[in-house]
């Protein structure tokens, strides 16, 4: 299965970073395509998008200052299928992307994504005291997966925290 394309350009307000594409995303070629994923709803309810976008409109986020990428490119059924070697390679690739494109905020969609990227174990929700890439604010948000046990209202409240820098 082929990786899905990044949606990146210079000086975005936020780049949303997932673990890797789901099988459904790999099949459709669009980010956060699993019907159980709440990413698009969370962005809208947090006031980060002016309307509810669909997965097929993922590239349109560039028009409002947002980008999309993953720490690992290979689609899998679940993040547990990602190898240590893939994370090591993905960490370096992601650092290069963030250094090149310089978004204001790198939003890690899932605490585990940031833990893999930063190699830090103890991580709180929200902005991190130190950035991995100079000049890019690191923000840790809950995963938007339907498997996450947090109530959507709690998740939305955390995502709203990015608005203070925007």
Phi, psi and omega in degrees: 000136184279148173296160176263154184289144170290155170239095185223149169203172184297143167057039176290157175289313182221138166246122178270129187238119177260175174298298181191166180292147172286169175301317180299319177296320177298324179288322185267338184081017182233147180289147175051048186270346180298128182300339178274354180278135186257015185308309186294321178294317180299313180302316182292313182293335177279356180080016180274338175236147183287345179206173178279114177275160173254164180301328180292345179261016185305321180293334180294342177299333177303326182293338179251014173093018181239147177233171182221135174202182180222159177285331177232136185277331188288125175293139176219166177293320179210161183299333180298343180278353180281135182273160177302320180294322178295320177296318180299314178294316181297323178301314181291319179296316180294319176302318180295319179297312181295323177294323181286313188270340175049057174292158176293317183231134168256111180261115180271113185276080183127131180301322180296329177297312180293321179298319177294320182288312186274343188063019175269143180267315181269116184221134177260162174293152174094200182293142181265146183296331179232143178265146176286318179250121183306134177087355179246121179284126178270128179233126180256122180238156176297153174298147178269003179301143175294348179280344181292134186274355178289148175291146183299327179297323178292318180296313180301317180300322179291316179299327178300337180299338179288337184296337181295330177272330179287000000 
